[in-house]
């Protein structure tokens, strides 16, 4: 009897060792996902006929989608549930309401914004992030900047500041600070903490080169994720 008991113990230990070695590289074997239970809606700005800002062949909608996709991927790795308002080149209407027709581009853009808001209302996330890139006539301006709406959710300012601080710390190429902005309908109307990330200026030659570089897009995405994580973990604690 003792012999069989000893063999059973040895077999159990062997199974535990194999399981440990198989999963030792996976932190989730020991720890819960840091953002498990959290939901984030990620909005890649513009899309389709609405390309957003541009300089030559560089178009904002392509940059925002690439960065948004990376942000979504990394948030999922941390256990968050992620909803993207668009996952393709087209606008949100192309993806969610393709049968809708509009008489003018202006009307389509307006309804596209309303649809993004409707997605947030339907999904009821913990936070909402919309990703953009800037362009102005003067080429000297550069630097990523995060915005929130003073009349939006009370925690939007803290969310924006967490993301801005992460971008400053990780990318080390901007001294900008998070600011309130009045013109952005989505930031005001969604009923969750919300921030708009202007990832840089397409109109600046150096920054345009960075924004079209895959590695830099991933670095920007990682910085955004770190800021989101800092905000959400502070709320959980």
C-alpha positions as CSV (number, residue, x, y, z in Angstrom):
1,X,0.0,0.0,0.0
2,X,2.8,2.4,1.0
3,X,4.5,1.6,-2.3
4,X,1.5,2.5,-4.4
5,X,1.0,5.7,-2.3
6,X,4.6,6.7,-2.9
7,X,4.2,6.1,-6.7
8,X,1.1,8.2,-6.7
9,X,2.9,11.1,-4.9
10,X,5.7,10.9,-7.4
11,X,3.3,10.9,-10.4
12,X,1.5,13.9,-8.9
13,X,4.8,15.8,-8.4
14,X,5.8,15.0,-12.0
15,X,2.5,16.4,-13.4
16,X,2.9,19.6,-11.3
17,X,6.5,20.0,-12.6
18,X,5.5,19.5,-16.2
19,X,2.7,22.0,-15.8
20,X,5.0,24.5,-14.2
21,X,7.6,24.2,-16.9
22,X,5.0,24.4,-19.6
23,X,3.5,27.6,-18.2
24,X,6.4,29.3,-16.5
25,X,6.8,31.7,-19.3
26,X,3.2,32.7,-19.2
27,X,2.6,35.1,-16.3
28,X,-1.1,34.4,-16.5
29,X,-0.5,30.9,-15.1
30,X,0.3,32.6,-11.8
31,X,-1.4,36.0,-11.9
32,X,-4.7,37.2,-13.1
33,X,-4.8,39.4,-16.2
34,X,-4.0,43.0,-15.0
35,X,-6.9,44.4,-17.0
36,X,-9.3,41.5,-16.8
37,X,-12.9,42.6,-16.5
38,X,-12.1,46.0,-18.1
39,X,-13.6,47.1,-21.4
40,X,-12.2,49.7,-23.8
41,X,-13.6,51.2,-27.0
42,X,-10.8,52.2,-29.3
43,X,-11.7,54.6,-32.2
44,X,-9.4,55.0,-35.2
45,X,-10.2,58.5,-36.4
46,X,-11.7,59.1,-39.8
47,X,-11.8,56.4,-42.5
48,X,-13.0,55.8,-46.0
49,X,-13.7,58.9,-48.0
50,X,-12.9,61.0,-44.9
51,X,-9.1,60.6,-44.8
52,X,-8.5,63.3,-42.2
53,X,-5.3,65.3,-42.3
54,X,-2.8,64.6,-45.0
55,X,0.6,65.5,-46.5
56,X,1.4,64.1,-49.9
57,X,0.6,60.4,-49.8
58,X,0.5,60.3,-46.0
59,X,-3.1,60.2,-44.8
60,X,-4.3,60.4,-41.2
61,X,-6.8,57.5,-41.4
62,X,-4.0,55.0,-42.2
63,X,-1.9,56.1,-39.2
64,X,-4.8,56.1,-36.8
65,X,-5.9,52.6,-37.8
66,X,-2.4,51.2,-37.5
67,X,-1.9,52.6,-34.0
68,X,-5.4,51.7,-32.9
69,X,-4.9,48.1,-34.0
70,X,-1.7,47.9,-32.0
71,X,-3.4,49.4,-29.0
72,X,-6.2,46.9,-29.2
73,X,-3.8,44.0,-29.5
74,X,-1.8,45.0,-26.5
75,X,-4.8,45.7,-24.3
76,X,-6.2,42.3,-25.2
77,X,-2.9,40.7,-24.1
78,X,-3.5,42.3,-20.7
79,X,-6.9,40.8,-20.4
80,X,-9.1,43.8,-21.4
81,X,-12.1,43.4,-23.6
82,X,-11.6,45.7,-26.6
83,X,-14.1,47.0,-29.1
84,X,-12.8,48.9,-32.2
85,X,-15.2,51.3,-33.9
86,X,-13.5,50.4,-37.2
87,X,-11.1,47.7,-38.2
88,X,-10.7,48.5,-41.9
89,X,-9.9,51.3,-44.2
90,X,-13.5,52.4,-44.5
91,X,-15.3,54.7,-42.1
92,X,-17.5,53.4,-39.3
93,X,-20.6,53.5,-41.5
94,X,-18.9,51.3,-44.1
95,X,-18.3,48.7,-41.3
96,X,-21.5,48.9,-39.3
97,X,-24.2,50.4,-41.5
98,X,-23.1,49.8,-45.1
99,X,-26.6,50.2,-46.6
100,X,-26.9,53.7,-45.4
101,X,-26.8,56.4,-48.1
102,X,-26.2,60.1,-47.8
103,X,-26.7,63.1,-50.1
104,X,-23.5,64.9,-49.1
105,X,-20.1,64.1,-47.6
106,X,-20.8,66.5,-44.7
107,X,-24.0,64.6,-43.8
108,X,-22.1,61.2,-43.9
109,X,-19.3,62.5,-41.7
110,X,-21.9,63.8,-39.2
111,X,-23.7,60.5,-39.1
112,X,-20.4,58.6,-38.8
113,X,-19.6,60.5,-35.6
114,X,-23.1,59.8,-34.3
115,X,-22.6,56.1,-35.0
116,X,-19.3,56.1,-33.1
117,X,-21.1,57.6,-30.1
118,X,-23.9,54.9,-30.5
119,X,-21.3,52.2,-30.3
120,X,-19.9,53.5,-27.1
121,X,-23.4,53.8,-25.6
122,X,-24.2,50.2,-26.7
123,X,-20.9,48.7,-25.4
124,X,-20.8,50.6,-22.1
125,X,-17.0,50.4,-21.8
126,X,-14.9,51.6,-18.9
127,X,-13.1,54.1,-21.1
128,X,-13.2,55.5,-24.7
129,X,-10.1,56.5,-26.6
130,X,-10.1,58.1,-30.1
131,X,-6.8,58.3,-32.0
132,X,-5.9,61.0,-34.5
133,X,-3.0,62.8,-36.1
134,X,-2.6,66.5,-36.7
135,X,-1.7,68.8,-39.5
136,X,-1.4,72.6,-39.8
137,X,0.1,75.0,-42.4
138,X,3.2,75.7,-40.3
139,X,5.7,72.9,-40.4
140,X,7.6,73.7,-37.2
141,X,4.9,72.3,-34.8
142,X,5.3,68.8,-33.5
143,X,4.5,66.6,-30.5
144,X,1.8,64.2,-29.4
145,X,-0.9,65.7,-27.2
146,X,-3.9,64.3,-25.4
147,X,-7.2,66.1,-25.0
148,X,-10.3,65.8,-22.8
149,X,-13.6,67.7,-22.6
150,X,-14.3,69.8,-19.4
151,X,-18.0,69.1,-19.8
152,X,-17.5,65.4,-20.4
153,X,-17.0,62.6,-17.8
154,X,-15.4,63.8,-14.6
155,X,-12.6,61.3,-14.9
156,X,-11.6,62.2,-18.5
157,X,-9.0,64.7,-17.3
158,X,-7.2,62.1,-15.3
159,X,-7.3,59.6,-18.1
160,X,-5.8,62.1,-20.6
161,X,-3.1,63.1,-18.1
162,X,-2.1,59.5,-17.6
163,X,-1.8,58.9,-21.3
164,X,0.1,62.2,-21.9
165,X,2.6,61.4,-19.1
166,X,3.2,57.9,-20.5
167,X,3.8,59.4,-24.0
168,X,6.2,62.0,-22.5
169,X,8.1,59.4,-20.5
170,X,8.3,56.6,-23.1
171,X,8.8,58.5,-26.3
172,X,10.8,61.4,-24.9
173,X,10.0,63.7,-27.8
174,X,7.3,66.0,-26.5
175,X,6.8,68.3,-23.6
176,X,3.2,68.9,-24.3
177,X,0.6,68.6,-21.5
178,X,-3.0,67.2,-21.6
179,X,-5.5,69.9,-22.4
180,X,-9.2,70.4,-22.3
181,X,-10.9,71.1,-25.7
182,X,-14.4,72.2,-26.5
183,X,-14.9,71.3,-30.1
184,X,-14.9,67.5,-29.9
185,X,-18.4,66.2,-29.8
186,X,-17.5,62.6,-28.9
187,X,-15.5,63.6,-25.8
188,X,-18.4,65.6,-24.5
189,X,-21.3,63.2,-25.3
190,X,-20.0,59.8,-24.3
191,X,-20.8,59.0,-20.7
192,X,-17.5,57.3,-19.8
193,X,-13.9,58.6,-19.3
194,X,-12.8,59.7,-22.7
195,X,-9.6,61.1,-24.3
196,X,-8.5,62.1,-27.8
197,X,-4.9,61.3,-28.6
198,X,-3.3,63.5,-31.3
199,X,-0.3,61.3,-32.0
200,X,1.7,64.0,-33.8
201,X,1.9,66.4,-36.7
202,X,1.8,65.0,-40.2
203,X,2.8,68.5,-41.3
204,X,6.1,68.3,-39.6
205,X,8.6,66.4,-41.8
206,X,10.4,64.6,-39.0
207,X,7.3,63.6,-37.2
208,X,5.6,62.5,-40.4
209,X,8.4,60.1,-41.0
210,X,8.0,58.7,-37.5
211,X,4.2,58.4,-37.8
212,X,4.5,56.3,-40.9
213,X,7.2,54.0,-39.4
214,X,5.7,50.7,-38.0
215,X,8.1,50.5,-35.1
216,X,7.3,54.1,-34.0
217,X,3.6,53.4,-34.4
218,X,4.0,50.4,-32.0
219,X,6.0,52.6,-29.6
220,X,3.2,55.2,-29.6
221,X,0.6,52.4,-29.2
222,X,2.5,50.9,-26.3
223,X,2.7,54.4,-24.6
224,X,-1.0,54.8,-25.0
225,X,-1.6,51.4,-23.5
226,X,0.6,52.1,-20.5
227,X,-1.3,55.3,-19.8
228,X,-4.7,53.5,-20.1
229,X,-3.4,50.7,-17.8
230,X,-2.2,53.2,-15.2
231,X,-5.6,54.9,-15.2
232,X,-7.6,51.7,-15.0
233,X,-5.4,50.0,-12.4
234,X,-5.7,53.2,-10.2
235,X,-9.5,52.9,-10.4
236,X,-9.4,49.2,-9.5
237,X,-7.2,49.8,-6.5
